[in-house]
Every structure is written in C-alpha cells, then in structure tokens.
Amino acid sequence: MPVVSVDVDPGPPSPLPPLRVAVVGAGPAGIYAAEALSRQDAVPVAVDLIDRLPTPFGLVRHGIAPDHPKMRAIRDTLHRALDHPLVRFVGNVEVGRDISSTDLLRAVDAVVYTYGAALDRQLAIPGEELPGSLAATELVSWYTGHPDADRAKVEAALARARSVVVVGVGNVALDVARVLARTPAELEPTDMPQHVLDTLAAAPVQEVTILGRRGPVHATFTTQELRELDELAQATVLVDPADLEPATAAEEQAAEERHVARNLAVLREWAQHTLEPGRTPLRLRFHARPVRLLGEDRVTAVEVERTVVDEEGRASGTGEVDLLPADLVVRSVGYRGTGLPELPLDERRGTVPNEAGRVLRDGRTSPGEYVAGWIKRGPSGVVGTNKHDARETVAALLDDVAAGVVCPGGGGVDDLVSELRTRGTDPVLLDDWRAIDAAEVALGATRGRARTTLHEWESLLAAVREAAARAR
C-alpha cells in the first residue's frame, strides 16, 4: 500500500517568549542547571552559560587531578549539554567586572549563580604565612594549568620540598599527596602543562605525610580515592595500627557504617606494610593536628599535637607534641565561597543565603535570583551531587515562572552577547572553546599525549584568534 504524505499543520507558534536565563559559572553545577532548563518543556528557554574563564567545566578541568583520566572524562559528558541548541557558552566574561549583577538581572529574566567556592580555609596557626606553606587550592590550580595560578610561589616551594606534610583527610588532600609522590614516568602521559611536569620531575620529594586531626572514621575521603595511594610505582603507604582503633562509643558506631568500614579495611591492610629501600614513604597519621609551623625564612618543621576525640566528634589536644620535618606544608582543610559585588553572602558559611535555591536578601526571596552548587550548599559532595542540587534550583525557578514571579520576556536587552560586546568585552563562545580544545590536543600530540593544557590567558585567547583568522 503506498505511503501518503500528509502535511500537518503544526499550529501557531508558542505565544510565550523564551525564558532567558543567565547561569553564572560553567562548572558542573552550572552545566547541570543549563541541562535541566534545556530539557524541560514547561516553558521555552534560552540559556547563556557565563564563565570568567574562556574554558568551561570549572573544577572538572581545574580541580580534579590530571592523573585521574576517568574522573576527568566527566567533561565529555558535560560537553553534551554545551552542544544543546538552547544553551550558549559565554566565556571570558566576569560578572562584577564586565557587567554588574544588577545589570545582568536587568538584561535577562533570571540569573542562576553557580560559581562555586574557590577560596581555601586556613589553619589559623602561627607560621602559616611562611614561604613553603601553601593552600591546596594554589597547588591544584598550578598543576591543572589554571591561568591564574601563581607559578613563582608554587615552584619556589617545590624546589626545596624533600619532606612534605599535607594537612587534611579529604579527596583533595589525597590528590595532592598522590601527585607529589608519583614518578615522572607516571605523570608524563597526563595533560599537565610541560612546566608542571618539569618542576615535579625536579622536585626532591623524599617523603609525604598526611595529617588528620581526628580519627579515620571521621575522614571524608572515598575508598576509591584512598586505594589509589597504594598503586604508586615507587611509594609505600604506611599507617600506625594504633591510629585505627576507635576510642569512643560514637567512633565504634561510625566504624560500622559501610563506607567507613571499607576505608578501615584498607587502612588495616596498610598497617602491615613495611618500607622497602629506595621507595618513598607515604604516611597517614590520624589524631594529629598541626599547632604551628616552624622556620625563619621558610618552613622547616611542623609541631604536631596528639588529639583525642569526644563523643560529639570534637578533637582536643592532649599536650603530647612532636616535631615533624617539613620543607613544604599544604593545607587542604576545605573550601569557602566568596561574594560577588551586589550579591549577599553568609560570611560564616561562605554561601549565598537561599531557600531551596532562591536567593534571600534581608531574609526575603529576591525575584529572579537563584543559586546552585557549592555557593548554594557549601563545598560538599561529589561532582554528581550537583545534578540533584541544580534540578532543585531549576524546579524553584520554574515554579516562580508558573506563579508569575518571574516573567519570560522581561529582560532589558535583545541579546546578552551583543550587549557585552558593546561594553567592550570579547566573549568566548562555543566554537572559540572548540578552537582552544583543538589547540590543546595538537600540543599534546607533539609529545605523544592526548592533550596538554594551555595554562596562560594569552595562549588560550591566541588559540581563539588563530582559529578565527584561519576561518576568514
């Protein structure tokens, strides 16, 4: 039977103008928010995904250690959201510099802030300001090729780093310790910039110690991340068996939790290790808190105090101290968020005050302003945690549209990118990012790698200009 083609009247176009949303921050939280907006069909949308950097992916690019290729492959998944026709990547734009928060909200119908929590928390102990004392954020930015990394500071600290102390027992602390304990051959295939590989190859690291002020049941690292410490070519993980025994009923109860029990099983296995000649000791010490950093012109040692943990999980000092030699001390005790000009911030929590993602100003919701990710809830969870978080915020935004609190078509400019260009800004769009991506792949190929990260602002933007010149 022949197939008959029938023209179907699609009906009139939607009477609603698109809901124009600016998402500030193109890391996982921002991309998941853009994805949630573009996949819903309650209201037509147009999403501008803004980032200060000319590159997307946030901490997936500049936070996850480059020796974690499987984790870094998450960006391949995130990239699919950038390819959606309703989503536009707008890089190289800094809210507060190129456009104010107030002007941005006037230009679009709603703004979702997802710019994360990039600052480190300090130890607040004497000597912390000495050369040779770094925040994990500084070291991580450097070895992932962040264009704002302080190369001189980090490389000067590494040049004399024989004994390294990492303070903290989260996944970032393990990343730092693992990267510093790896051999040059292990790091060579990664996408680290060449100057990073050269500096790490020359660094005289002979031992690495990780300090946790409480017991192992309170550590926040994951078992997968922990196990990777035992896969290093020339390092041996060492643990004192005495550190592994729960001292309180609360710790005994915590030790029965599945993820804690898995961690303890790994640590008890490592407590049987002995150090073979020629291998780098990588020690995990628990119930040990730094009380001051010693040295005149730079760090030479850490004074460490033994702690006990009470039933509430609080650590207190016992007065028993020892000196731990250290040429480099890296603190990894958490992140905190900062405010943008004109945006409220809870200084104690380091988050923007909010209710289910709706920004609060003076205790009241601010129409059209939302948050997601770390700047909403604080630095907790893994990359995937941001997906649920972003969906909650987008649901709140769509509820506000349905209630008439946010009205599509209320934005004050026809096109945000055109408006930014009239202000003298040169936004980096998706095709420009693809040019950067291609340049990194080409650079990596010159050394037999899949990619080498471009780490300077000028080299990133030069890749965009060169691609544009070739296209003309």
C-alpha positions in Angstrom: 0.0 0.0 0.0 1.6 3.3 -1.0 2.6 5.8 1.7 0.7 9.0 1.5 2.4 12.1 2.7 0.1 14.4 4.7 1.0 17.9 5.6 0.2 18.5 9.3 -0.5 22.0 10.5 1.9 22.5 13.4 -0.4 25.1 14.8 0.5 28.6 15.8 3.9 29.2 17.5 4.1 29.4 21.3 2.7 32.7 22.4 5.3 32.8 25.2 8.6 34.4 24.5 11.6 32.3 25.7 12.6 32.5 29.3 16.1 34.0 29.1 18.3 32.7 31.9 21.9 33.6 32.6 23.8 30.9 34.5 27.0 32.3 36.1 29.6 29.6 36.3 30.2 26.9 33.7 31.4 24.2 36.1 29.3 21.0 36.8 26.6 22.9 38.8 26.1 25.5 36.1 26.1 22.9 33.3 23.7 20.7 35.1 21.4 23.7 35.7 21.6 24.6 32.0 20.8 21.0 31.1 17.8 20.9 33.4 16.5 24.1 31.9 17.0 23.0 28.3 15.4 19.5 28.8 12.1 20.7 30.4 9.1 21.6 28.2 7.1 23.7 30.6 8.4 26.9 29.1 10.6 27.7 26.1 14.1 28.8 27.3 17.3 30.4 26.1 20.3 29.8 28.4 23.5 31.8 28.5 26.2 29.9 30.4 28.7 32.5 31.6 32.1 31.9 32.9 35.1 34.1 33.9 37.5 31.8 32.1 37.5 31.2 28.4 37.1 27.5 29.1 34.1 25.5 30.6 34.0 22.7 33.2 35.2 24.5 36.3 36.7 22.1 38.9 36.4 19.2 36.5 39.1 21.0 34.5 40.9 22.8 37.2 40.2 20.7 40.3 40.3 17.0 39.5 43.9 15.8 39.5 45.2 15.2 35.9 46.3 11.7 36.9 42.6 10.8 37.1 41.7 10.4 33.5 38.5 8.5 34.2 37.3 11.3 36.5 38.3 14.0 34.1 36.4 12.2 31.4 33.3 13.5 33.1 33.8 16.6 31.0 32.9 14.6 27.9 29.5 14.0 29.5 29.2 17.7 30.4 30.1 18.7 26.9 26.9 17.3 25.6 24.9 19.9 27.5 27.0 22.7 25.9 26.0 21.3 22.4 22.3 21.8 23.1 20.8 24.4 20.8 19.1 26.2 23.7 22.4 26.6 25.6 25.1 29.2 24.7 28.5 29.1 26.3 29.7 32.7 27.0 33.3 32.5 28.4 35.8 35.2 29.2 33.1 37.3 31.0 33.4 38.3 34.6 30.3 39.3 36.4 31.2 42.2 38.6 33.8 43.5 36.1 32.3 43.2 32.6 28.7 43.5 33.8 27.3 44.0 37.3 24.9 41.6 38.9 22.2 44.3 38.8 22.7 44.9 35.1 22.8 41.2 34.3 19.4 40.7 36.1 18.0 43.6 34.1 19.3 42.1 30.9 17.7 38.7 31.3 14.6 37.2 33.1 16.5 35.2 35.7 20.1 34.6 36.9 21.3 31.4 38.5 24.7 31.8 40.3 26.8 28.6 40.2 30.3 30.0 40.5 31.4 27.7 43.3 33.6 28.1 46.3 37.2 28.7 45.2 38.9 30.0 48.2 40.8 27.9 50.8 40.2 27.7 54.5 43.2 28.5 56.7 44.7 26.6 59.6 44.9 29.8 61.7 48.2 28.7 63.4 51.5 30.5 63.8 53.9 30.3 60.9 51.2 29.7 58.3 52.4 32.7 56.3 56.0 31.3 55.9 57.3 30.5 52.4 56.8 26.8 51.9 53.3 26.9 53.3 50.7 26.6 50.5 47.0 26.1 50.2 45.9 23.1 48.3 43.9 25.4 46.0 47.2 27.1 45.0 48.9 23.8 44.2 45.9 22.3 42.5 45.4 25.4 40.3 49.1 25.2 39.3 49.2 21.5 38.4 45.9 21.6 36.5 47.0 24.6 34.4 44.7 27.3 35.8 45.6 30.6 34.1 45.6 32.5 37.4 47.9 30.0 39.2 50.9 31.7 41.0 53.7 29.8 39.2 56.5 31.5 41.0 55.2 30.9 44.5 54.4 27.2 43.9 57.6 26.4 42.0 59.8 28.1 44.6 58.1 26.0 47.3 58.5 22.7 45.4 62.2 23.4 44.5 63.3 22.5 48.1 60.5 20.1 49.1 62.1 17.0 50.4 59.7 16.4 53.3 56.1 17.2 52.5 53.2 17.5 55.0 49.6 17.6 53.7 47.0 18.7 56.3 43.6 17.2 55.7 41.9 13.8 55.0 39.6 14.6 52.1 39.9 13.6 48.5 41.8 16.8 47.6 44.4 16.0 50.2 44.9 12.5 48.8 45.1 14.0 45.3 47.9 16.3 46.4 49.8 13.6 48.2 49.5 11.2 45.3 50.6 13.7 42.7 53.7 14.7 44.7 54.6 11.0 45.3 54.3 9.9 41.7 57.3 9.3 39.5 57.9 11.5 36.3 57.1 8.5 34.2 53.7 8.1 35.9 52.8 11.8 35.2 54.2 12.1 31.7 51.0 10.8 30.0 48.8 13.3 31.8 47.5 16.6 30.3 49.6 18.7 32.8 51.4 21.7 31.3 55.0 20.9 30.4 56.4 23.3 33.0 54.4 21.4 35.7 55.8 18.1 34.6 59.4 19.5 34.6 59.0 21.1 38.0 57.6 17.9 39.6 60.3 15.8 37.9 63.0 18.0 39.5 61.3 18.3 42.9 63.4 16.4 45.6 60.4 14.8 47.4 61.6 12.0 49.6 58.6 11.6 52.0 55.0 12.6 52.2 52.9 12.7 55.4 49.1 13.2 55.5 47.8 14.6 58.8 44.2 14.1 60.1 43.3 15.9 63.3 40.6 13.3 64.2 40.4 9.5 63.7 40.0 7.6 60.4 36.2 7.2 61.0 35.9 11.0 60.5 37.9 11.2 57.3 36.0 12.4 54.3 38.0 10.6 51.5 36.3 7.9 49.5 37.5 4.3 49.4 38.3 4.5 45.7 40.5 7.6 46.1 42.1 6.0 49.2 43.0 2.8 47.3 44.8 4.7 44.6 47.6 5.7 47.1 48.7 2.0 47.1 49.0 1.9 43.3 52.0 4.3 43.0 55.1 3.0 41.3 57.7 4.0 43.9 55.7 4.8 47.1 54.7 2.7 50.0 51.7 3.7 52.2 52.3 3.4 55.9 49.8 3.6 58.8 50.3 3.2 62.5 47.9 0.4 63.8 47.4 2.4 67.0 45.6 5.1 65.0 43.0 2.8 63.7 41.3 1.7 67.0 38.0 3.5 67.8 38.4 5.2 71.2 34.7 6.2 71.9 31.4 4.5 71.5 30.5 7.1 68.8 33.6 6.1 66.8 32.7 2.4 67.2 29.3 3.1 65.9 30.7 5.2 63.0 33.1 2.3 62.1 30.1 0.1 61.3 28.9 2.4 58.5 29.6 0.8 55.2 31.9 3.4 53.6 33.8 3.9 56.9 34.2 0.1 57.3 35.6 -0.1 53.7 38.1 2.7 54.5 39.2 1.0 57.7 39.7 -2.3 56.0 42.1 -0.7 53.5 43.9 1.2 56.3 44.3 -2.0 58.4 45.8 -3.7 55.4 48.3 -0.9 55.0 49.2 -1.1 58.7 51.0 -4.3 57.8 53.2 -2.6 55.3 57.0 -2.2 55.8 59.1 0.3 53.9 61.5 -1.2 51.3 64.8 0.5 50.5 64.5 3.0 47.7 60.8 3.6 48.0 59.1 6.9 49.1 57.2 6.6 52.4 53.7 8.0 52.2 52.4 8.1 55.8 48.8 8.6 57.0 48.7 9.9 60.6 45.5 10.4 62.5 44.7 12.1 65.8 47.4 14.6 64.8 46.8 18.3 64.5 49.4 21.0 63.5 49.7 23.7 66.1 52.4 25.8 64.5 54.8 25.9 61.6 58.5 26.4 62.4 61.2 28.2 60.5 62.8 31.5 60.0 62.9 32.3 56.2 60.7 29.3 55.3 59.0 26.3 56.8 61.3 23.7 58.3 59.0 21.7 60.5 55.5 21.3 61.9 54.7 21.0 65.6 52.1 18.3 65.8 49.9 17.6 68.9 48.2 14.3 69.6 44.4 14.6 69.9 41.5 12.8 71.4 38.0 12.9 70.0 35.0 13.1 72.3 31.5 11.6 71.8 30.4 14.7 69.8 33.3 14.2 67.3 35.3 17.2 68.6 39.1 16.9 68.7 41.0 18.3 71.6 44.7 18.4 72.3 46.4 16.1 74.8 49.6 18.2 75.2 51.7 15.4 73.7 53.7 17.0 70.8 56.4 16.1 68.4 58.2 17.9 65.6 57.7 16.7 62.0 60.3 17.8 59.5 58.7 19.7 56.6 60.0 21.7 53.7 56.5 22.0 52.2 53.2 22.2 54.1 50.0 22.0 52.1 46.7 22.7 53.9 43.7 21.0 52.5 41.0 21.7 55.1 38.1 22.9 52.9 36.9 25.5 50.5 34.8 28.6 51.1 32.8 30.7 48.8 33.1 34.5 48.2 30.6 37.1 47.3 30.2 38.9 44.0 29.6 42.6 44.1 25.9 43.3 44.9 25.3 39.7 45.8 24.7 38.8 49.5 27.0 36.3 51.3 26.8 34.5 54.6 30.4 35.1 55.7 30.4 32.3 58.2 29.1 29.6 55.9 30.7 31.0 52.7 27.4 30.6 50.8 24.8 32.9 49.3 21.7 32.9 51.6 19.0 30.9 49.9 15.9 28.9 50.3 15.7 25.9 48.0 18.0 27.8 45.6 16.1 31.1 45.8 18.4 33.9 46.8 17.5 35.6 50.0 18.1 39.3 50.6 17.4 40.5 54.1 15.5 37.3 54.7 13.2 37.6 51.7 13.4 35.9 48.4 14.8 38.0 45.6 12.7 37.6 42.4 14.7 36.2 39.5 17.9 35.3 41.5 18.9 31.7 42.3 21.9 29.7 43.3 23.1 26.1 42.8 26.2 24.1 43.6 28.8 24.9 46.3 27.8 28.6 46.5 24.3 27.3 47.4 25.1 24.5 49.9 28.8 24.7 50.7 31.7 22.6 49.5 30.3 19.1 49.9 29.5 16.1 47.8 31.0 14.8 44.6 30.5 16.0 41.0 27.3 14.1 40.6 25.8 15.7 43.7 25.4 18.9 41.7 22.9 17.4 39.4 20.2 16.9 42.0 21.1 20.3 43.5 20.8 22.1 40.2 17.4 20.3 39.5 16.1 21.6 42.8 17.0 25.1 41.9 15.6 24.9 38.4 12.4 23.5 39.8 12.1 26.5 42.1 12.7 28.8 39.1 10.0 27.2 37.0 7.6 27.3 39.9 8.2 31.0 40.1 7.5 31.3 36.4 4.3 29.5 36.8 3.3 31.7 39.7 4.1 34.9 37.7 7.0 35.9 40.0 9.4 35.6 37.0 8.0 36.6 33.6 9.5 35.5 30.3 10.3 38.4 28.0 11.1 40.8 30.8 14.8 41.1 30.1 16.0 44.5 29.1 18.3 43.7 26.1 17.7 41.7 22.9 20.9 39.7 23.1 23.3 39.4 26.0 26.4 38.7 23.9 25.7 41.8 21.8 25.3 43.8 25.0 28.6 42.5 26.4 30.4 43.4 23.1 29.0 47.0 23.3 30.6 47.2 26.7 34.0 46.3 25.3 34.0 42.7 26.3 35.1 39.9 23.9 33.1 36.8 24.9 34.4 33.4 24.0 31.7 31.3 22.5 31.4 27.5 22.0 33.2 27.5 18.6 36.0 29.5 20.3 36.2 27.0 23.0 36.5 24.2 20.4 39.5 26.1 19.0 41.1 26.0 22.4 40.3 22.4 22.8 41.8 21.6 19.4 44.9 23.6 20.2 45.4 21.6 23.4 45.0 18.3 21.6 47.5 19.4 18.9 50.0 20.5 21.6 49.7 17.2 23.4 50.3 15.3 20.1 53.7 16.9 19.8 54.7 14.9 22.9 52.7 11.8 22.3 49.9 12.7 24.7 46.2 13.0 24.2 46.2 16.7 25.4 48.4 19.3 27.0 46.6 22.0 28.9 47.1 25.6 27.8 47.8 27.5 31.0 48.2 31.1 30.2 45.5 33.6 29.4 47.3 34.8 26.3 47.8 31.3 24.9 44.1 30.5 25.4 42.9 33.6 23.7 45.6 33.3 21.0 44.1 29.9 20.0 40.8 31.6 19.5 42.3 34.4 17.4 44.3 32.0 15.3 41.2 29.9 14.6 39.2 33.0 13.6 42.0 34.1 11.3 42.0 30.8 9.6 38.3 30.9 9.1 38.4 34.2 7.3 
